[in-house]
């Protein structure tokens, strides 16, 4: 039954984990039906599998230009919800519905092409990355905090991007601004290069969540990267360590800063950003900020179950 105000969160449809494959379970049937509808609509699916959390599914769309992918994501969300309702279950793109389970991200892979040539690829480089790719990554890192209010636009988004966790907890949502070569704790990950596949050279931006506005998100991701290319930003050294395990002092020594920790912090970072204003235009920039400030004020007024459970019995 779809969740409504005042009702508890519905339980996940399964207790499966990462890449679990049970041919006759609800999740498998759901993914197969959703993919079938998407492909009939002309939206190509590359992969699908069960993700880490109970009831959590991953469906990866085939690459295309940014506008086409944004359109496909909007169609994808509608299809997924419709197929779920037909099966008597409910699909949500909420970034963090369960406090003790992994959140839902929208890891986005990007590459730039000049004609048929991948501008991100350089076979002579240690990481197979061209100067353009390095400057692009530097641009994304430099402006990451400014664009976070758009890539992660909901109060709930920051429950996924939390920078601390329990020992041994699986933490793949980025909370710190750094890049790495196949480092899944980094904000920007450079996937392993496949020999003789120069067109596959790309970078993965890991902070956007599954409930973002893809049009605004992709516009700002590209604008940030291209600003780096246009102005020749220098790429810092990659993070070789799991940045989650570093102390605050070790992160400071490496020049690794944190992403905004709340929607309020993200709004403050966006307010002074000429990059975001230039990309979105004055009218949309101002409207977006007004809308998000209103959401934050409303959220701050809420008394949560956490507060009732923690404080009412003792204060």
C-alpha positions as CSV (number, residue, x, y, z in Angstrom):
1,X,0.0,0.0,0.0
2,X,1.4,3.4,-0.9
3,X,2.7,5.4,2.1
4,X,0.6,8.3,3.4
5,X,1.1,10.9,6.1
6,X,0.9,9.4,9.6
7,X,1.4,5.8,8.5
8,X,4.7,4.0,9.2
9,X,7.1,3.3,6.4
10,X,6.0,0.2,4.5
11,X,8.4,-2.8,4.8
12,X,10.8,-3.6,1.9
13,X,9.5,-6.2,-0.6
14,X,12.4,-8.5,0.1
15,X,15.4,-9.1,2.4
16,X,17.9,-9.7,-0.4
17,X,21.3,-8.1,-0.7
18,X,23.8,-7.0,-3.3
19,X,23.5,-9.0,-6.6
20,X,21.2,-11.6,-5.0
21,X,19.4,-13.5,-7.8
22,X,16.3,-15.5,-7.0
23,X,14.4,-16.2,-10.2
24,X,10.9,-16.2,-8.7
25,X,11.0,-13.4,-6.3
26,X,9.1,-10.1,-6.6
27,X,12.2,-8.0,-7.2
28,X,13.3,-10.1,-10.2
29,X,9.9,-10.0,-11.8
30,X,9.6,-6.3,-11.2
31,X,12.9,-5.5,-12.8
32,X,12.1,-7.7,-15.8
33,X,8.8,-6.1,-16.4
34,X,10.1,-2.5,-15.9
35,X,13.0,-3.2,-18.3
36,X,10.5,-4.7,-20.9
37,X,8.4,-1.5,-20.8
38,X,11.4,0.8,-21.0
39,X,12.8,-1.0,-24.0
40,X,9.4,-0.9,-25.7
41,X,9.6,2.9,-25.2
42,X,13.0,3.0,-26.8
43,X,15.0,3.4,-23.6
44,X,17.9,1.0,-23.6
45,X,18.9,-0.7,-20.3
46,X,22.5,-1.8,-19.9
47,X,22.4,-3.7,-16.6
48,X,20.0,-4.4,-13.7
49,X,20.5,-6.2,-10.3
50,X,19.5,-6.1,-6.7
51,X,21.4,-3.5,-4.7
52,X,22.7,-3.6,-1.1
53,X,19.6,-2.7,0.9
54,X,16.5,-4.9,1.2
55,X,14.1,-4.0,-1.6
56,X,16.6,-1.8,-3.3
57,X,17.0,-2.2,-7.1
58,X,19.5,-0.8,-9.6
59,X,18.7,-0.3,-13.3
60,X,21.4,1.3,-15.4
61,X,20.4,3.2,-18.5
62,X,22.6,3.2,-21.7
63,X,24.6,6.3,-22.3
64,X,23.3,9.1,-24.5
65,X,23.6,12.9,-24.7
66,X,22.7,14.8,-21.5
67,X,19.3,16.0,-22.6
68,X,18.2,12.6,-23.9
69,X,19.3,11.0,-20.6
70,X,17.4,13.6,-18.6
71,X,14.3,12.9,-20.6
72,X,14.8,9.1,-20.2
73,X,15.2,9.5,-16.5
74,X,11.8,11.3,-16.2
75,X,10.2,8.5,-18.3
76,X,12.0,5.9,-16.3
77,X,10.6,7.1,-13.0
78,X,7.1,7.1,-14.3
79,X,7.5,3.6,-15.7
80,X,9.0,2.2,-12.5
81,X,6.2,3.6,-10.4
82,X,3.5,2.3,-12.8
83,X,4.9,-1.2,-13.1
84,X,5.3,-1.4,-9.3
85,X,1.7,-0.4,-8.7
86,X,0.5,-3.1,-11.2
87,X,2.4,-5.6,-9.0
88,X,0.8,-4.4,-5.8
89,X,4.0,-2.8,-4.5
90,X,5.3,0.8,-4.2
91,X,8.4,2.2,-5.8
92,X,10.1,5.3,-4.3
93,X,13.1,7.3,-5.4
94,X,13.5,8.8,-1.9
95,X,17.2,9.1,-1.2
96,X,17.2,7.6,2.3
97,X,13.9,5.9,3.3
98,X,15.5,3.7,6.0
99,X,17.9,5.1,8.5
100,X,19.8,1.8,9.0
101,X,20.0,0.8,5.3
102,X,21.9,2.2,2.3
103,X,20.5,5.2,0.5
104,X,19.7,5.4,-3.2
105,X,22.1,7.3,-5.4
106,X,22.2,8.2,-9.1
107,X,25.8,7.7,-9.9
108,X,26.3,9.5,-13.3
109,X,29.1,8.7,-15.8
110,X,30.3,11.5,-18.0
111,X,32.6,11.8,-21.0
112,X,33.2,14.5,-23.6
113,X,33.6,13.9,-27.3
114,X,35.1,15.9,-30.2
115,X,33.4,14.3,-33.1
116,X,34.2,10.6,-32.7
117,X,37.2,11.1,-30.4
118,X,36.8,10.8,-26.7
119,X,38.4,14.0,-25.3
120,X,38.8,12.4,-21.9
121,X,41.3,9.7,-23.2
122,X,45.1,9.9,-23.4
123,X,46.9,6.5,-23.8
124,X,50.2,8.0,-22.5
125,X,48.8,9.1,-19.1
126,X,49.1,7.0,-16.0
127,X,45.3,7.0,-15.5
128,X,44.6,7.2,-19.3
129,X,43.2,10.6,-18.6
130,X,43.7,13.6,-21.0
131,X,44.4,17.1,-19.8
132,X,40.8,18.0,-20.7
133,X,39.6,15.1,-18.4
134,X,41.8,16.3,-15.5
135,X,40.7,19.9,-15.8
136,X,37.1,18.7,-16.1
137,X,37.4,16.6,-12.9
138,X,39.0,19.6,-11.1
139,X,36.1,21.8,-12.2
140,X,33.6,19.3,-10.8
141,X,35.5,19.1,-7.5
142,X,36.0,22.9,-7.2
143,X,32.3,23.6,-7.6
144,X,30.9,20.5,-6.0
145,X,29.7,22.3,-2.8
146,X,28.0,25.0,-4.9
147,X,25.9,22.6,-7.0
148,X,25.0,20.2,-4.1
149,X,21.7,22.0,-3.4
150,X,20.6,20.9,-6.9
151,X,22.2,17.5,-7.2
152,X,20.8,16.7,-3.7
153,X,17.8,19.0,-3.4
154,X,15.8,17.5,-0.6
155,X,16.1,17.5,3.2
156,X,16.2,13.8,3.1
157,X,19.1,13.8,0.6
158,X,21.6,14.7,3.4
159,X,20.7,11.6,5.4
160,X,22.4,9.7,2.6
161,X,25.4,12.0,2.4
162,X,26.2,11.8,6.1
163,X,29.9,11.9,6.8
164,X,30.1,9.6,9.8
165,X,29.0,6.0,10.3
166,X,29.3,2.9,12.5
167,X,32.5,0.9,12.2
168,X,32.3,-1.7,9.4
169,X,29.2,0.0,7.9
170,X,29.1,-0.1,4.1
171,X,29.5,3.5,3.0
172,X,29.4,4.3,-0.7
173,X,27.7,7.6,-0.6
174,X,30.3,10.4,-0.9
175,X,30.6,13.0,1.9
176,X,34.0,14.4,1.0
177,X,35.3,16.3,-2.1
178,X,38.0,14.2,-3.7
179,X,38.6,11.9,-6.6
180,X,40.2,8.5,-7.0
181,X,41.1,5.8,-9.5
182,X,38.3,3.2,-8.9
183,X,37.9,4.5,-5.4
184,X,34.3,4.1,-4.4
185,X,34.6,6.4,-1.3
186,X,35.5,9.4,-3.5
187,X,33.1,11.9,-4.9
188,X,34.5,11.5,-8.4
189,X,35.6,8.0,-9.4
190,X,37.6,7.1,-12.5
191,X,36.6,3.6,-13.5
192,X,39.3,1.1,-14.5
193,X,40.4,1.6,-18.2
194,X,39.5,-1.2,-20.6
195,X,42.3,-1.8,-23.1
196,X,41.5,-0.7,-26.6
197,X,38.3,0.9,-25.5
198,X,39.2,4.6,-25.6
199,X,35.6,5.6,-26.0
200,X,34.8,4.0,-22.6
201,X,37.2,6.4,-20.7
202,X,34.9,8.4,-18.4
203,X,34.4,9.8,-14.9
204,X,31.7,9.0,-12.5
205,X,30.1,11.7,-10.2
206,X,28.7,9.9,-7.2
207,X,26.8,12.5,-5.1
208,X,23.5,13.0,-7.1
209,X,20.6,11.0,-5.7
210,X,17.7,9.3,-7.4
211,X,15.2,12.1,-6.6
212,X,17.1,15.1,-8.2
213,X,15.9,17.1,-11.1
214,X,18.1,15.6,-13.9
215,X,17.9,18.6,-16.2
216,X,19.3,21.0,-13.6
217,X,21.7,18.5,-12.2
218,X,23.3,17.6,-15.5
219,X,23.4,21.2,-16.6
220,X,25.4,22.1,-13.4
221,X,27.7,19.0,-13.5
222,X,28.7,19.9,-17.1
223,X,29.0,23.6,-16.3
224,X,31.3,22.9,-13.4
225,X,33.5,20.5,-15.4
226,X,33.6,22.8,-18.4
227,X,34.5,25.8,-16.2
228,X,37.6,23.7,-15.2
229,X,38.5,23.0,-18.8
230,X,38.0,26.7,-19.9
231,X,40.2,28.0,-17.0
232,X,42.7,25.2,-16.9
233,X,42.0,24.1,-13.3
234,X,44.7,22.0,-11.7
235,X,43.7,18.5,-10.6
236,X,44.8,17.6,-7.0
237,X,46.4,14.3,-6.2
238,X,43.9,11.4,-6.1
239,X,42.7,10.0,-2.8
240,X,44.3,6.6,-2.5
241,X,42.8,5.8,0.9
242,X,39.2,5.1,1.8
243,X,38.4,8.6,2.9
244,X,35.8,7.4,5.3
245,X,38.5,5.9,7.5
246,X,40.7,9.0,7.7
247,X,40.5,11.3,10.6
248,X,39.4,14.9,10.2
249,X,43.0,16.0,10.7
250,X,44.2,13.6,8.0
251,X,41.6,14.9,5.6
252,X,42.6,18.5,6.3
253,X,46.3,17.6,5.6
254,X,45.3,16.2,2.2
255,X,43.1,19.2,1.4
256,X,39.9,17.1,1.4
257,X,36.9,19.2,2.3
258,X,33.4,18.0,3.2
259,X,30.3,18.3,1.0
260,X,27.4,20.4,2.6
261,X,26.0,18.4,5.5
262,X,22.4,19.7,5.3
263,X,20.1,21.4,2.9
264,X,20.8,24.7,4.8
265,X,24.5,24.4,4.2
266,X,24.0,23.5,0.5
267,X,21.7,26.6,0.1
268,X,24.4,28.8,1.7
269,X,27.0,27.4,-0.7
270,X,24.8,27.9,-3.8
271,X,23.7,31.5,-2.9
272,X,27.1,33.0,-3.6
273,X,27.8,30.9,-6.7
274,X,28.2,32.8,-9.9
275,X,28.6,29.4,-11.8
276,X,25.1,28.3,-10.7
277,X,23.5,31.7,-11.3
278,X,25.1,31.9,-14.8
279,X,24.0,28.3,-15.7
280,X,20.4,28.5,-14.4
281,X,19.7,32.1,-15.1
282,X,18.6,34.7,-12.6
283,X,14.9,33.8,-12.5
284,X,15.3,30.0,-12.0
285,X,18.3,30.6,-9.6
286,X,16.2,32.9,-7.3
287,X,13.1,30.7,-7.5
288,X,15.0,27.5,-6.6
289,X,16.6,29.1,-3.6
290,X,13.3,30.5,-2.3
291,X,11.7,27.1,-2.7
292,X,14.5,25.3,-0.9
293,X,14.6,27.9,2.0
294,X,10.9,27.4,2.5
295,X,11.4,23.6,2.6
296,X,14.2,24.0,5.2
297,X,12.1,26.3,7.4
298,X,9.2,23.8,7.3
299,X,11.6,20.9,8.2
300,X,13.1,22.8,11.1
301,X,9.7,23.2,12.7
302,X,9.0,19.5,12.8
303,X,9.4,17.5,16.0
304,X,10.7,14.1,14.9
305,X,10.2,10.6,16.5
306,X,13.9,10.7,17.3
307,X,13.4,13.8,19.5
308,X,10.3,12.3,21.2
309,X,12.1,9.0,21.9
310,X,15.3,10.6,23.1
311,X,14.1,13.6,25.1
312,X,10.5,13.2,26.2
313,X,11.3,10.4,28.8
314,X,14.2,12.2,30.3
315,X,13.7,16.0,30.0
